[in-house]
Amino acid sequence: MVQVDIIYIMKNKIFEILKKSIQTFAKLDKIEIISTFGSILKNKTFNDLDLIIISNKKTHDKFVEHLKSEFVKEGYEPIFFETILKKPNRKKETEVFIHDLNYRDLSDLLNKEWKSVINTMKLEMTILNGDKNFPDKLPFYKLSKTELLNPIIKWSKRISSEEEFKVFKQYLLKIIPRLLEDYNYLNLNNLKIIQEFLIQKISWNKKLKETKKFLT
């Protein structure tokens, strides 16, 4: 219970810093959308702050610098990463990982993102600045098993080190329960098997080998 309370307090603090940063950013009218989704909005464990910014890169970069300074003022060390494939490992309790998702416009978002991520955005996005109806503009994809798993399969083939596998493993353990829930019209028993052996005490390369086997 104590750990849950600590996470809840930290999430609230991070969310407040984000909202304050938006309110105090001088070029806010140059940003079409600032939004978030994912674990920051849920009652369970907190992984990272998923931040969606739709704007040109110059304005985006200025907002990121402003956001960094606000976090530093509050004693946090913000660490931005652009893709979950290269998420760093946490080294300090004061680190806050921010998944920085920047798109030029709606078309750019649809071209860049996994369809499963777009589905999650549509269902979960909280608009903090801009058009509150923006999620309605996102399509909802009825995915086949192949479409759902292909991005993960491609990722697994790029892994060549234990460090890379740790990021992959953390993502799978986080996302598999969500996929089983959201895509229950698919036979995803292979994901249940993967979930079970990922927590076993065997070497990372053997886990990777077995994951690839069951994904395909």
C-alpha positions in Angstrom: 0.0 0.0 0.0 2.8 2.4 0.8 4.5 1.8 -2.5 1.2 2.4 -4.3 0.8 5.7 -2.5 4.3 6.8 -3.4 3.6 6.0 -7.1 0.3 7.9 -6.9 1.9 11.0 -5.4 4.8 10.9 -8.0 2.3 10.6 -10.9 0.3 13.5 -9.6 3.4 15.6 -9.2 4.6 14.8 -12.7 1.2 15.5 -14.2 1.0 18.9 -12.4 4.5 19.8 -13.7 3.4 19.0 -17.3 0.2 21.1 -17.0 2.1 24.0 -15.5 4.7 23.8 -18.3 1.9 24.0 -20.9 0.3 27.0 -19.1 3.6 28.9 -18.9 4.9 28.2 -22.5 5.1 31.4 -24.4 4.6 29.9 -27.9 1.6 27.7 -27.0 -0.4 29.1 -29.9 2.1 27.5 -32.3 1.3 24.0 -31.0 -1.7 22.2 -32.4 -2.0 19.4 -29.9 -0.4 18.5 -26.5 -1.7 15.3 -25.2 -0.8 12.3 -23.1 -2.0 8.7 -22.6 -0.8 5.5 -21.0 0.4 4.7 -17.5 0.3 8.4 -16.3 -3.5 8.2 -16.5 -3.9 4.8 -14.9 -4.1 3.7 -11.3 -1.4 1.0 -11.6 2.4 1.3 -11.9 4.0 4.3 -13.6 6.5 3.5 -16.4 7.0 6.8 -18.3 5.2 9.9 -19.5 3.9 9.4 -23.0 3.8 12.9 -24.5 2.2 13.7 -27.9 3.0 17.0 -29.5 1.7 18.0 -32.9 3.8 21.0 -34.1 6.7 21.8 -36.3 10.1 20.6 -34.9 11.4 24.0 -33.9 8.4 24.8 -31.7 8.5 21.2 -30.3 12.1 21.6 -29.3 11.4 24.9 -27.6 8.6 23.3 -25.6 10.8 20.3 -24.6 13.5 22.7 -23.3 10.8 24.5 -21.3 9.4 21.3 -19.9 12.9 20.1 -19.0 13.6 23.3 -17.0 10.3 22.9 -15.1 11.1 19.3 -14.1 14.6 20.3 -13.0 13.2 23.0 -10.8 11.2 20.4 -9.0 14.2 18.1 -8.4 13.6 15.6 -11.3 16.0 14.5 -14.0 13.9 14.3 -17.2 15.1 11.9 -19.9 13.5 12.1 -23.3 13.4 9.2 -25.7 11.7 9.1 -29.1 11.1 5.4 -29.6 10.3 2.6 -27.2 12.9 0.5 -29.0 15.6 2.7 -27.5 14.2 3.4 -24.1 17.0 3.8 -21.5 17.2 1.9 -18.2 16.5 3.8 -15.0 19.5 4.5 -12.9 18.1 7.0 -10.3 14.9 7.4 -8.5 14.8 11.0 -9.6 14.8 10.2 -13.3 11.6 10.7 -15.2 11.4 9.0 -18.6 9.4 11.0 -21.2 8.4 9.2 -24.4 8.6 12.2 -26.8 6.1 11.7 -29.7 6.3 14.6 -32.1 4.3 14.8 -35.3 4.0 17.5 -37.9 0.3 16.8 -38.3 -2.4 14.1 -38.2 -1.1 12.5 -41.5 2.4 12.3 -40.1 1.1 10.6 -37.0 -0.9 8.0 -39.0 2.2 7.3 -41.2 4.7 6.9 -38.3 2.8 5.0 -35.6 2.0 1.3 -35.1 -1.7 0.7 -35.7 -2.1 -0.8 -32.3 -0.6 2.4 -30.7 -3.0 4.6 -32.8 -5.9 2.5 -31.4 -4.7 3.1 -27.8 -4.3 6.8 -28.5 -7.8 7.0 -29.8 -9.2 5.3 -26.7 -7.0 6.9 -24.1 -5.7 10.3 -25.2 -6.2 13.2 -22.8 -6.0 16.5 -24.6 -4.1 19.1 -22.5 -3.9 21.7 -25.2 -5.7 22.1 -28.5 -8.8 20.4 -30.1 -10.6 18.3 -27.6 -12.2 16.3 -30.4 -8.8 15.3 -31.9 -9.2 11.6 -30.9 -12.3 11.4 -33.0 -10.1 12.1 -36.1 -8.1 9.0 -35.4 -9.2 5.8 -37.1 -9.8 2.6 -35.1 -8.2 -0.4 -36.8 -9.7 -3.9 -36.6 -6.4 -5.7 -36.7 -5.5 -9.2 -37.7 -3.1 -11.2 -35.6 -0.4 -10.6 -38.2 -0.9 -6.9 -38.2 -0.9 -6.7 -34.4 2.3 -8.7 -33.9 4.4 -7.8 -37.0 5.9 -4.6 -35.4 7.0 -6.7 -32.3 8.4 -9.4 -34.5 10.4 -6.9 -36.5 11.7 -5.4 -33.2 12.7 -8.8 -31.9 14.9 -9.4 -35.0 16.9 -6.2 -34.3 17.9 -7.2 -30.8 21.6 -8.2 -30.4 22.5 -7.4 -26.8 21.2 -8.1 -23.3 20.6 -4.3 -22.8 18.4 -4.2 -25.9 16.6 -7.3 -24.7 15.8 -5.8 -21.3 13.9 -2.9 -22.9 12.1 -5.4 -25.2 11.2 -7.6 -22.2 9.9 -4.7 -20.1 7.7 -3.6 -23.0 6.3 -7.1 -23.5 5.5 -7.6 -19.9 3.7 -4.2 -19.8 1.8 -4.6 -23.1 0.8 -8.2 -23.3 -2.0 -7.9 -20.7 -3.3 -4.9 -22.6 -3.2 -6.7 -25.9 -5.0 -9.8 -24.5 -7.8 -7.5 -23.2 -8.1 -5.2 -26.2 -7.8 -7.8 -28.9 -9.7 -10.7 -27.3 -11.3 -11.5 -30.7 -7.9 -12.9 -31.7 -6.2 -16.1 -30.6 -3.3 -14.8 -28.6 -2.4 -17.8 -26.6 1.2 -17.5 -27.8 1.5 -14.2 -25.9 0.4 -15.9 -22.7 3.1 -18.5 -23.2 5.7 -15.7 -23.8 4.5 -13.9 -20.7 5.1 -17.0 -18.6 8.7 -17.8 -19.7 9.8 -14.1 -19.7 9.8 -14.2 -15.9 11.7 -17.5 -15.7 15.3 -17.6 -14.6 16.9 -18.5 -17.9 19.4 -16.6 -20.0 18.3 -13.6 -22.0 19.4 -15.0 -25.3 17.3 -18.2 -24.7 14.3 -16.0 -23.8 14.8 -14.1 -27.0 15.0 -17.2 -29.1 11.8 -18.6 -27.5 10.0 -15.3 -27.9 10.8 -15.2 -31.6 9.6 -18.8 -32.0 6.3 -18.1 -30.3 5.7 -14.8 -32.0 5.8 -16.4 -35.4 
